[in-house]
Amino acid sequence: MKAMTLVGKKLPLELQQREDLTPDAGQVVVRLSTAALNRRDYWITVGLYPGIKPPVVLGSDGAGVVLACGDGVDRGWEGQDVILNPGIGWGNDPAVQSEQFHILGLPEDGTFASEVVVPVEQLHRKPECLTWEESAAIPLAGTTAYRALFAQGNAKPDDRILITGIGGGVATFALQFATAIGAEVWVTSSSTAKIDRAISLGAKGGFDYREEGWEKRFVAKVGAPDLIIDSAGGPGYGGLMGLAAPGGRIINYGATAGAPESIDMFKLFWKQLRLQGSTMGSPDDFSGMVDLVEKYQIKPVIDAVYSLEDTNRAIDQMRSSPQFGKYVLKIA
Ligand SMILES: NC(=O)c1ccc[n+]([C@@H]2O[C@H](COP(=O)([O-])OP(=O)(O)OC[C@H]3O[C@@H](n4cnc5c(N)ncnc54)[C@H](OP(=O)(O)O)[C@@H]3O)[C@@H](O)[C@H]2O)c1
């Protein structure tokens, strides 16, 4: 099998020929048709992720066909078209992951390869409404968006929702999921073109988060949002607390812009805000996300498709975030 392997810290991935995989008890080998990139893969290649231990095959998202089953696995899986839940070992508490929780593609070998081995519990049948490319795009980002919006944010059709940094892979799913249930969705972006793309996907409009005072203009034009889905944090976070409606919820699944400079405790308690963290999702969140995609026939937004051999070029693109939606790898 072939695999794009991280062979040392801060090095480009190396295309390696490796032994074909065999499953242990409870595991399956999946022959991958497609994979997709996440910001996590970029963070790992630039050395900004905890627990980097080369050599490791990166990649958390994948879709393919089950090739072989280990002892104790239902042979009915063989030959099935599947997608993979990249969150391994969530545990029994829907509120938070267990200490054993980890993500496919570090420390275990991931999906930037022609084959991957995973516990059978990670398999989910491939949605029929999606192509192979679209199927690989949904697992990590779709689950993260689903949990942030619904399990943590309790998003409802009559909510006004603001999604920040709409160019991000997770943010784009959050937009598609929130508009699918009929919520009123607004976005922010550093790019007018991305705001226009968001409007074409159902957003009411958007604001440039780099412009001074955009929050005040938002409230004047639109009114305060009930729910804010944010992955930036950073200096702009205080502005989001000012912007949120009284009783509003701000859900964070990332901190692309770093830590907030300050938290206004007065705003926090007087407005009775809920500041909530969110990470990936439980197995129920994963299957809830797939059900939602199928129910509303949601087509993931794919910015570009690269070959497996071109993975480094795709990762390099993420440096300046020109993308809208996902980068996908075509493997077979
Ligand atoms: N906790 C989890 O389970 C989890 C899961 C997935 C991702 N994450 C984290 O979430 C973040 C986003 O990941 P992703 O893969 O969806 O994104 P991505 O595709 O890498 O895109 C990042 C986007 O962030 C936006 N951004 C950058 N600086 C911003 C700022 N100051 N204010 C608002 N938006 C800003 C940009 O949007 P514009 O281009 O529109 O300006 C950019 O396109 C990353 O930090 C990632 O590590 C966490």
Ligand as a Chemical Component Dictionary entry (heavy atoms), coordinates in Angstrom:
data_LIG
# 
_chem_comp.id                   LIG 
_chem_comp.type                 NON-POLYMER 
_chem_comp.pdbx_formal_charge   0 
_chem_comp.three_letter_code    LIG 
# 
loop_
_chem_comp_atom.comp_id 
_chem_comp_atom.atom_id 
_chem_comp_atom.alt_atom_id 
_chem_comp_atom.type_symbol 
_chem_comp_atom.charge 
_chem_comp_atom.model_Cartn_x 
_chem_comp_atom.model_Cartn_y 
_chem_comp_atom.model_Cartn_z 
_chem_comp_atom.pdbx_ordinal 
LIG N1  N1  N 0  -12.372 21.164 18.647 1  
LIG C1  C1  C 0  -12.492 20.435 17.552 2  
LIG O1  O1  O 0  -12.965 19.307 17.560 3  
LIG C2  C2  C 0  -12.098 21.026 16.246 4  
LIG C3  C3  C 0  -12.457 20.386 15.061 5  
LIG C4  C4  C 0  -12.129 20.994 13.860 6  
LIG C5  C5  C 0  -11.418 22.205 13.851 7  
LIG N2  N2  N 1  -11.054 22.751 15.045 8  
LIG C6  C6  C 0  -10.331 24.035 15.067 9  
LIG O2  O2  O 0  -11.230 25.019 14.545 10 
LIG C7  C7  C 0  -10.511 25.972 13.776 11 
LIG C8  C8  C 0  -11.097 26.013 12.357 12 
LIG O3  O3  O 0  -10.840 24.786 11.716 13 
LIG P1  P1  P 0  -11.351 24.486 10.240 14 
LIG O4  O4  O 0  -10.623 23.286 9.744  15 
LIG O5  O5  O -1 -12.827 24.522 10.171 16 
LIG O6  O6  O 0  -10.931 25.824 9.541  17 
LIG P2  P2  P 0  -10.048 26.154 8.320  18 
LIG O7  O7  O 0  -10.673 25.457 7.152  19 
LIG O8  O8  O 0  -8.644  25.941 8.599  20 
LIG O9  O9  O 0  -10.308 27.742 8.226  21 
LIG C9  C9  C 0  -9.966  28.639 9.196  22 
LIG C10 C10 C 0  -10.817 29.913 8.979  23 
LIG O10 O10 O 0  -10.756 30.653 10.185 24 
LIG C11 C11 C 0  -11.167 31.961 9.871  25 
LIG N3  N3  N 0  -10.464 32.928 10.722 26 
LIG C12 C12 C 0  -9.145  33.140 10.829 27 
LIG N4  N4  N 0  -8.908  34.140 11.695 28 
LIG C13 C13 C 0  -10.116 34.569 12.137 29 
LIG C14 C14 C 0  -10.554 35.591 13.026 30 
LIG N5  N5  N 0  -9.685  36.400 13.651 31 
LIG N6  N6  N 0  -11.884 35.749 13.247 32 
LIG C15 C15 C 0  -12.782 34.935 12.616 33 
LIG N7  N7  N 0  -12.426 33.963 11.761 34 
LIG C16 C16 C 0  -11.111 33.785 11.516 35 
LIG C17 C17 C 0  -10.847 32.201 8.403  36 
LIG O11 O11 O 0  -12.093 32.487 7.780  37 
LIG P3  P3  P 0  -12.226 33.471 6.536  38 
LIG O12 O12 O 0  -11.357 32.885 5.480  39 
LIG O13 O13 O 0  -13.670 33.418 6.215  40 
LIG O14 O14 O 0  -11.756 34.831 6.988  41 
LIG C18 C18 C 0  -10.286 30.857 7.939  42 
LIG O15 O15 O 0  -10.715 30.504 6.652  43 
LIG C19 C19 C 0  -9.047  25.557 13.823 44 
LIG O16 O16 O 0  -8.412  26.271 14.868 45 
LIG C20 C20 C 0  -9.114  24.079 14.163 46 
LIG O17 O17 O 0  -7.945  23.634 14.789 47 
LIG C21 C21 C 0  -11.383 22.202 16.231 48 
# 
loop_
_chem_comp_bond.comp_id 
_chem_comp_bond.atom_id_1 
_chem_comp_bond.atom_id_2 
_chem_comp_bond.value_order 
_chem_comp_bond.pdbx_ordinal 
LIG N1  C1  SING 1  
LIG C1  O1  DOUB 2  
LIG C1  C2  SING 3  
LIG C2  C3  SING 4  
LIG C2  C21 DOUB 5  
LIG C3  C4  DOUB 6  
LIG C4  C5  SING 7  
LIG C5  N2  DOUB 8  
LIG N2  C6  SING 9  
LIG N2  C21 SING 10 
LIG C6  O2  SING 11 
LIG C6  C20 SING 12 
LIG O2  C7  SING 13 
LIG C7  C8  SING 14 
LIG C7  C19 SING 15 
LIG C8  O3  SING 16 
LIG O3  P1  SING 17 
LIG P1  O4  DOUB 18 
LIG P1  O5  SING 19 
LIG P1  O6  SING 20 
LIG O6  P2  SING 21 
LIG P2  O7  DOUB 22 
LIG P2  O8  SING 23 
LIG P2  O9  SING 24 
LIG O9  C9  SING 25 
LIG C9  C10 SING 26 
LIG C10 O10 SING 27 
LIG C10 C18 SING 28 
LIG O10 C11 SING 29 
LIG C11 N3  SING 30 
LIG C11 C17 SING 31 
LIG N3  C12 SING 32 
LIG N3  C16 SING 33 
LIG C12 N4  DOUB 34 
LIG N4  C13 SING 35 
LIG C13 C14 SING 36 
LIG C13 C16 DOUB 37 
LIG C14 N5  SING 38 
LIG C14 N6  DOUB 39 
LIG N6  C15 SING 40 
LIG C15 N7  DOUB 41 
LIG N7  C16 SING 42 
LIG C17 O11 SING 43 
LIG C17 C18 SING 44 
LIG O11 P3  SING 45 
LIG P3  O12 DOUB 46 
LIG P3  O13 SING 47 
LIG P3  O14 SING 48 
LIG C18 O15 SING 49 
LIG C19 O16 SING 50 
LIG C19 C20 SING 51 
LIG C20 O17 SING 52 
# 
